[in-house]
Amino acid sequence: MVTIKSSKPVEKIKEGDKIKVDSLNLQVDKHYILIDHGSTKEMTIELFNPKTEKEYQLRYFSDNVKESMQFFQLDEIIYNKINIEKIEW
């Protein structure tokens, strides 16, 4: 399970906000609904590293944020899952 330290609710994260994932300092590009499942929404926060230009995603389900949070890194055209320990915003 990922440890989450938040300064505001996840749904309030917006473009330009800063998020730290383990030792990566990232900036939010977009926050949107990936898939609406009716009773829950699969959400995506698109992130980038301003120093390296690498792109990442945080994905979670709106009804179970802490247990469902997953982190992905864009490699060429595919997002690959990366195991992480801590997220801060």
Secondary structure, DSSP 8 states (H G I E B T S, - for coil): --EEE-SS-GGG--TT-EEEETTEEEEEEEEEEEEE-SSSEEEEEEEE-TTT--EEEEEEETT-HHHH-EEEEEETTEEEEE--SEEE-
